[in-house]
Amino acid sequence: MLRAAANRAVVALASGPSKRAAQMSTAVLPDLPYDYGALQPAISGEIMELHHKKHHQTYVNNLNATLDKLSEAERKGDLGTMLALQGALNFNGGGAYRETCSVCNPGMLRCCA
């Protein structure tokens, strides 16, 4: 039964572009809801700014690049590329999500539940 469902999913993906590809949006780096220096002395403002503008932004940039590639692969019906992008999508999507959670709640993850 699981194999049949997987086969139907593969056929659906390979049959052409999906509506999902057209509906994908661009991820954006959220603004911090507090000043970079607000968590001092536990975390310096300089470190918070570096973390937000470089580390978090990198997840967002890489997620957007992956979504662009995924959209193009779906448009072409390129199942191999769609499958190959799963790791990058999980890593960068998960990283952007986790970083956003820590931005809105330094106690982590309560705001995302």
DATA-V432780 format. One record per helix or strand. SS is the DSSP state (helix for helix, strand for strand). FROM is the first residue (numbers start at 1). TO is the last residue. If there is no record, write none. Layout:
[[SS & FROM & TO] [SS & FROM & TO]]
//
This chain:
[[helix & 2 & 14] [helix & 19 & 23] [helix & 36 & 39] [helix & 45 & 76] [helix & 79 & 84] [helix & 86 & 104]]
//
